[in-house]
């Protein structure tokens, strides 16, 4: 029995192709993505709430643009809004177990 991949899964998979240039882990596993919201009624608009490792992050302009680009390239998506927030502030505890393992924190 095959399991259908949802639009949200496709969005998350696209986001997982974006890597922080200074850390060999994708932005989703790093915990930089706080929310992925698909906006009804047409479900063709996406709002992504994300953070950066710090307000002075050298990738501050690059990462949100890359996230917007990869999600915007998905079929059925017509509009992508990426909002940056620093509330709550990023901490290493936001990383997935996979990211912590990859970076030697476990």
DAZI-V148087 format. One record per residue. RES is the residue in one letter. SS is DSSP state (alpha for helix, beta for strand, coil for the rest). PSI is psi in whole degrees, -180 to 180 (NA if undefined). Layout:
RES/SS/PSI + RES/SS/PSI
This chain:
X/coil/122 + X/coil/149 + X/coil/128 + X/coil/135 + X/coil/124 + X/coil/164 + X/alpha/-41 + X/alpha/-40 + X/alpha/-42 + X/alpha/-39 + X/alpha/-47 + X/alpha/-42 + X/alpha/-38 + X/alpha/-45 + X/alpha/-35 + X/coil/-5 + X/coil/-4 + X/coil/120 + X/beta/143 + X/coil/126 + X/coil/-18 + X/coil/-12 + X/coil/131 + X/coil/44 + X/coil/144 + X/beta/159 + X/coil/-28 + X/coil/-49 + X/coil/-27 + X/coil/-17 + X/coil/18 + X/coil/-14 + X/beta/115 + X/beta/-40 + X/beta/146 + X/beta/112 + X/beta/127 + X/beta/126 + X/beta/119 + X/coil/168 + X/coil/-21 + X/coil/-13 + X/coil/30 + X/coil/2 + X/beta/142 + X/beta/134 + X/beta/126 + X/beta/125 + X/beta/121 + X/beta/168 + X/coil/-180 + X/coil/164 + X/coil/-27 + X/coil/157 + X/coil/-25 + X/coil/16 + X/coil/127 + X/coil/-19 + X/coil/16 + X/alpha/-38 + X/alpha/-31 + X/alpha/-50 + X/alpha/-50 + X/alpha/-38 + X/alpha/-40 + X/alpha/-41 + X/alpha/-47 + X/alpha/-42 + X/alpha/-50 + X/alpha/-37 + X/alpha/-39 + X/alpha/-21 + X/coil/-9 + X/coil/143 + X/coil/143 + X/coil/-3 + X/coil/125 + X/coil/-23 + X/beta/136 + X/beta/128 + X/beta/126 + X/beta/119 + X/beta/133 + X/beta/135 + X/coil/155 + X/coil/23 + X/coil/108 + X/coil/154 + X/coil/147 + X/coil/138 + X/coil/162 + X/alpha/-20 + X/alpha/-17 + X/alpha/-12 + X/coil/148 + X/coil/164 + X/alpha/-39 + X/alpha/-45 + X/alpha/-42 + X/alpha/-40 + X/alpha/-46 + X/alpha/-37 + X/coil/3 + X/coil/22 + X/coil/-5 + X/coil/NA
